[in-house]
């Protein structure tokens, strides 16, 4: 099954457009899905709309009584899904402001099925792009992604700041088990969590790839929630935590990737042995 995570803050104008399109994308293919919307202290009619849609769509609603920011919203959403999903499910994370079109959901799924653990949408792959951003924000976005690419250098990734992604559920479950509350550690620094998640999963040795994507900022129906200065500070703090030679992330979690892969390989071998024994008993 595919789970869709939508962080929402004052999205009453966007939900009536986005949710029906997601529903149509899946039902037209006869596919099973479940929506998880985290209402992060919205002050408009978002909560009332979600209560109505929960009677029509397969929808779980988590509610923060006050606005806590994207980091805590993503953490709560991923923890909820990881608790209720199967290991072989997929988790898609989209923005709720109608800038991420559901047509890319199945491109992400196809790429994951080629053997990847995390697949990102990318404005910077051939065929990708963005519409509706002014020259200043486009310049800032490219500079930020150039900086992140230089510092973290994750193979297969060119767009580090886009939150439209697909994850194998098992790697999210494993990351929450291994990192605990530190999976999303920099919760109060703007949109930093979008980057932190892929950095932590890269440290586990997850294989990553991208699909071309056009960000439709011209379709955005709600005011921007991004505080550029706070998010920039978060990126700089994360670079420091990652590169710091005295108990920084790279030294603190040294060897984690190798141990994680060994653990996953052993779990896969146990599963295959159990499956073979089951097939043998059925054959007899």
KAQUIMO-V631021 format. One record per residue. N is the residue number from 1. RES is the residue in three letters. PSI is psi as a letter, one per 20 degrees, with the letter a starting at -180 (* if undefined). D_CENTER is the distance of its C-alpha to the mean C-alpha in Angstrom with 1 decimal. Layout:
n->N res->RES psi->PSI d_center->D_CENTER
n->N res->RES psi->PSI d_center->D_CENTER
This chain:
n->1 res->UNK psi->q d_center->16.0
n->2 res->UNK psi->p d_center->12.8
n->3 res->UNK psi->p d_center->10.9
n->4 res->UNK psi->o d_center->9.4
n->5 res->UNK psi->p d_center->7.8
n->6 res->UNK psi->o d_center->9.5
n->7 res->UNK psi->p d_center->10.4
n->8 res->UNK psi->p d_center->14.1
n->9 res->UNK psi->o d_center->16.9
n->10 res->UNK psi->l d_center->20.0
n->11 res->UNK psi->k d_center->18.8
n->12 res->UNK psi->h d_center->22.0
n->13 res->UNK psi->h d_center->22.7
n->14 res->UNK psi->h d_center->19.4
n->15 res->UNK psi->g d_center->19.0
n->16 res->UNK psi->i d_center->22.2
n->17 res->UNK psi->g d_center->21.1
n->18 res->UNK psi->g d_center->17.4
n->19 res->UNK psi->g d_center->17.8
n->20 res->UNK psi->h d_center->20.8
n->21 res->UNK psi->h d_center->19.4
n->22 res->UNK psi->g d_center->16.5
n->23 res->UNK psi->g d_center->19.2
n->24 res->UNK psi->h d_center->21.5
n->25 res->UNK psi->h d_center->19.1
n->26 res->UNK psi->g d_center->19.0
n->27 res->UNK psi->h d_center->22.5
n->28 res->UNK psi->h d_center->24.1
n->29 res->UNK psi->j d_center->22.9
n->30 res->UNK psi->k d_center->23.8
n->31 res->UNK psi->q d_center->20.4
n->32 res->UNK psi->q d_center->19.2
n->33 res->UNK psi->r d_center->16.1
n->34 res->UNK psi->p d_center->15.1
n->35 res->UNK psi->p d_center->13.6
n->36 res->UNK psi->o d_center->12.5
n->37 res->UNK psi->p d_center->13.2
n->38 res->UNK psi->o d_center->13.5
n->39 res->UNK psi->o d_center->16.5
n->40 res->UNK psi->m d_center->16.6
n->41 res->UNK psi->k d_center->20.4
n->42 res->UNK psi->q d_center->21.0
n->43 res->UNK psi->j d_center->24.6
n->44 res->UNK psi->b d_center->25.0
n->45 res->UNK psi->j d_center->25.2
n->46 res->UNK psi->g d_center->21.5
n->47 res->UNK psi->g d_center->22.4
n->48 res->UNK psi->g d_center->25.4
n->49 res->UNK psi->g d_center->23.6
n->50 res->UNK psi->h d_center->20.9
n->51 res->UNK psi->h d_center->23.9
n->52 res->UNK psi->g d_center->25.5
n->53 res->UNK psi->h d_center->22.6
n->54 res->UNK psi->h d_center->22.1
n->55 res->UNK psi->i d_center->25.6
n->56 res->UNK psi->h d_center->24.8
n->57 res->UNK psi->r d_center->21.4
n->58 res->UNK psi->n d_center->19.6
n->59 res->UNK psi->p d_center->17.8
n->60 res->UNK psi->p d_center->17.2
n->61 res->UNK psi->p d_center->17.4
n->62 res->UNK psi->p d_center->16.8
n->63 res->UNK psi->p d_center->18.9
n->64 res->UNK psi->p d_center->19.3
n->65 res->UNK psi->h d_center->23.0
n->66 res->UNK psi->q d_center->22.4
n->67 res->UNK psi->p d_center->19.7
n->68 res->UNK psi->i d_center->17.8
n->69 res->UNK psi->r d_center->15.3
n->70 res->UNK psi->h d_center->11.6
n->71 res->UNK psi->g d_center->11.3
n->72 res->UNK psi->h d_center->13.2
n->73 res->UNK psi->g d_center->11.6
n->74 res->UNK psi->g d_center->8.1
n->75 res->UNK psi->g d_center->10.2
n->76 res->UNK psi->h d_center->12.4
n->77 res->UNK psi->g d_center->10.0
n->78 res->UNK psi->h d_center->8.4
n->79 res->UNK psi->g d_center->12.1
n->80 res->UNK psi->g d_center->13.5
n->81 res->UNK psi->g d_center->11.7
n->82 res->UNK psi->h d_center->12.5
n->83 res->UNK psi->h d_center->16.0
n->84 res->UNK psi->i d_center->16.7
n->85 res->UNK psi->r d_center->15.1
n->86 res->UNK psi->q d_center->16.9
n->87 res->UNK psi->h d_center->16.2
n->88 res->UNK psi->j d_center->16.1
n->89 res->UNK psi->r d_center->13.8
n->90 res->UNK psi->q d_center->10.6
n->91 res->UNK psi->p d_center->7.4
n->92 res->UNK psi->p d_center->6.1
n->93 res->UNK psi->p d_center->4.2
n->94 res->UNK psi->q d_center->7.2
n->95 res->UNK psi->q d_center->9.6
n->96 res->UNK psi->j d_center->12.7
n->97 res->UNK psi->j d_center->15.3
n->98 res->UNK psi->j d_center->16.1
n->99 res->UNK psi->i d_center->15.2
n->100 res->UNK psi->o d_center->12.6
n->101 res->UNK psi->p d_center->15.0
n->102 res->UNK psi->i d_center->14.4
n->103 res->UNK psi->h d_center->16.5
n->104 res->UNK psi->i d_center->13.8
n->105 res->UNK psi->g d_center->12.2
n->106 res->UNK psi->h d_center->15.0
n->107 res->UNK psi->g d_center->15.0
n->108 res->UNK psi->g d_center->11.6
n->109 res->UNK psi->g d_center->13.2
n->110 res->UNK psi->h d_center->16.4
n->111 res->UNK psi->h d_center->15.0
n->112 res->UNK psi->g d_center->13.4
n->113 res->UNK psi->i d_center->16.8
n->114 res->UNK psi->j d_center->18.5
n->115 res->UNK psi->j d_center->17.6
n->116 res->UNK psi->q d_center->14.3
n->117 res->UNK psi->h d_center->11.7
n->118 res->UNK psi->p d_center->8.7
n->119 res->UNK psi->p d_center->9.2
n->120 res->UNK psi->q d_center->8.4
n->121 res->UNK psi->q d_center->10.3
n->122 res->UNK psi->p d_center->13.1
n->123 res->UNK psi->i d_center->15.9
n->124 res->UNK psi->j d_center->17.9
n->125 res->UNK psi->q d_center->18.5
n->126 res->UNK psi->p d_center->21.8
n->127 res->UNK psi->i d_center->21.5
n->128 res->UNK psi->r d_center->18.6
n->129 res->UNK psi->a d_center->19.4
n->130 res->UNK psi->q d_center->19.2
n->131 res->UNK psi->p d_center->21.7
n->132 res->UNK psi->i d_center->22.9
n->133 res->UNK psi->p d_center->22.2
n->134 res->UNK psi->r d_center->25.4
n->135 res->UNK psi->h d_center->26.6
n->136 res->UNK psi->g d_center->25.9
n->137 res->UNK psi->h d_center->22.2
n->138 res->UNK psi->g d_center->22.0
n->139 res->UNK psi->g d_center->23.9
n->140 res->UNK psi->g d_center->21.8
n->141 res->UNK psi->g d_center->18.6
n->142 res->UNK psi->h d_center->20.2
n->143 res->UNK psi->g d_center->21.8
n->144 res->UNK psi->g d_center->18.7
n->145 res->UNK psi->h d_center->17.0
n->146 res->UNK psi->g d_center->20.4
n->147 res->UNK psi->g d_center->20.5
n->148 res->UNK psi->h d_center->17.2
n->149 res->UNK psi->h d_center->18.2
n->150 res->UNK psi->g d_center->21.6
n->151 res->UNK psi->g d_center->20.5
n->152 res->UNK psi->h d_center->17.6
n->153 res->UNK psi->l d_center->18.6
n->154 res->UNK psi->o d_center->15.8
n->155 res->UNK psi->p d_center->17.4
n->156 res->UNK psi->i d_center->16.0
n->157 res->UNK psi->p d_center->14.0
n->158 res->UNK psi->h d_center->15.6
n->159 res->UNK psi->o d_center->13.0
n->160 res->UNK psi->i d_center->11.4
n->161 res->UNK psi->j d_center->10.7
n->162 res->UNK psi->p d_center->9.0
n->163 res->UNK psi->i d_center->5.6
n->164 res->UNK psi->o d_center->6.2
n->165 res->UNK psi->r d_center->4.7
n->166 res->UNK psi->p d_center->6.2
n->167 res->UNK psi->q d_center->6.7
n->168 res->UNK psi->p d_center->10.2
n->169 res->UNK psi->h d_center->10.7
n->170 res->UNK psi->h d_center->13.3
n->171 res->UNK psi->h d_center->11.6
n->172 res->UNK psi->g d_center->9.5
n->173 res->UNK psi->g d_center->13.0
n->174 res->UNK psi->g d_center->14.7
n->175 res->UNK psi->g d_center->12.8
n->176 res->UNK psi->h d_center->13.5
n->177 res->UNK psi->h d_center->17.0
n->178 res->UNK psi->g d_center->17.7
n->179 res->UNK psi->h d_center->16.3
n->180 res->UNK psi->c d_center->16.8
n->181 res->UNK psi->i d_center->16.5
n->182 res->UNK psi->j d_center->16.0
n->183 res->UNK psi->g d_center->12.5
n->184 res->UNK psi->n d_center->11.6
n->185 res->UNK psi->g d_center->15.2
n->186 res->UNK psi->m d_center->15.5
n->187 res->UNK psi->h d_center->14.6
n->188 res->UNK psi->j d_center->17.3
n->189 res->UNK psi->m d_center->16.9
n->190 res->UNK psi->c d_center->15.4
n->191 res->UNK psi->k d_center->12.0
n->192 res->UNK psi->h d_center->12.3
n->193 res->UNK psi->h d_center->9.4
n->194 res->UNK psi->g d_center->7.1
n->195 res->UNK psi->g d_center->9.6
n->196 res->UNK psi->h d_center->10.5
n->197 res->UNK psi->g d_center->7.7
n->198 res->UNK psi->h d_center->8.4
n->199 res->UNK psi->g d_center->12.0
n->200 res->UNK psi->g d_center->12.3
n->201 res->UNK psi->h d_center->11.0
n->202 res->UNK psi->h d_center->13.4
n->203 res->UNK psi->h d_center->16.0
n->204 res->UNK psi->i d_center->15.8
n->205 res->UNK psi->j d_center->16.7
n->206 res->UNK psi->q d_center->13.8
n->207 res->UNK psi->p d_center->14.6
n->208 res->UNK psi->q d_center->12.4
n->209 res->UNK psi->r d_center->13.3
n->210 res->UNK psi->q d_center->12.8
n->211 res->UNK psi->q d_center->14.2
n->212 res->UNK psi->q d_center->16.2
n->213 res->UNK psi->p d_center->15.0
n->214 res->UNK psi->o d_center->17.1
n->215 res->UNK psi->p d_center->15.7
n->216 res->UNK psi->m d_center->18.2
n->217 res->UNK psi->h d_center->18.7
n->218 res->UNK psi->i d_center->22.2
n->219 res->UNK psi->j d_center->20.9
n->220 res->UNK psi->p d_center->19.3
n->221 res->UNK psi->j d_center->21.2
n->222 res->UNK psi->q d_center->20.6
n->223 res->UNK psi->q d_center->21.3
n->224 res->UNK psi->p d_center->18.8
n->225 res->UNK psi->i d_center->17.4
n->226 res->UNK psi->p d_center->16.7
n->227 res->UNK psi->o d_center->19.4
n->228 res->UNK psi->g d_center->19.7
n->229 res->UNK psi->g d_center->22.1
n->230 res->UNK psi->g d_center->20.1
n->231 res->UNK psi->g d_center->16.9
n->232 res->UNK psi->g d_center->19.4
n->233 res->UNK psi->g d_center->20.9
n->234 res->UNK psi->g d_center->17.6
n->235 res->UNK psi->g d_center->17.1
n->236 res->UNK psi->g d_center->20.8
n->237 res->UNK psi->h d_center->20.6
n->238 res->UNK psi->h d_center->17.8
n->239 res->UNK psi->g d_center->19.9
n->240 res->UNK psi->g d_center->22.8
n->241 res->UNK psi->h d_center->21.2
n->242 res->UNK psi->g d_center->20.1
n->243 res->UNK psi->i d_center->23.5
n->244 res->UNK psi->p d_center->25.9
n->245 res->UNK psi->i d_center->28.5
n->246 res->UNK psi->n d_center->29.5
n->247 res->UNK psi->k d_center->27.0
n->248 res->UNK psi->r d_center->23.9
n->249 res->UNK psi->g d_center->20.7
n->250 res->UNK psi->h d_center->22.0
n->251 res->UNK psi->h d_center->25.2
n->252 res->UNK psi->h d_center->24.1
n->253 res->UNK psi->k d_center->21.8
n->254 res->UNK psi->p d_center->24.1
n->255 res->UNK psi->i d_center->24.5
n->256 res->UNK psi->g d_center->21.3
n->257 res->UNK psi->g d_center->20.0
n->258 res->UNK psi->g d_center->23.4
n->259 res->UNK psi->h d_center->23.8
n->260 res->UNK psi->g d_center->20.4
n->261 res->UNK psi->h d_center->21.3
n->262 res->UNK psi->g d_center->24.7
n->263 res->UNK psi->g d_center->23.5
n->264 res->UNK psi->g d_center->21.2
n->265 res->UNK psi->g d_center->24.2
n->266 res->UNK psi->g d_center->26.6
n->267 res->UNK psi->h d_center->24.6
n->268 res->UNK psi->g d_center->24.5
n->269 res->UNK psi->g d_center->28.2
n->270 res->UNK psi->g d_center->29.0
n->271 res->UNK psi->g d_center->27.2
n->272 res->UNK psi->h d_center->29.1
n->273 res->UNK psi->g d_center->32.4
n->274 res->UNK psi->g d_center->31.9
n->275 res->UNK psi->g d_center->31.2
n->276 res->UNK psi->g d_center->34.3
n->277 res->UNK psi->h d_center->36.4
n->278 res->UNK psi->g d_center->35.4
n->279 res->UNK psi->h d_center->36.2
n->280 res->UNK psi->g d_center->39.5
n->281 res->UNK psi->g d_center->40.5
n->282 res->UNK psi->h d_center->39.8
n->283 res->UNK psi->h d_center->41.9
n->284 res->UNK psi->* d_center->44.8
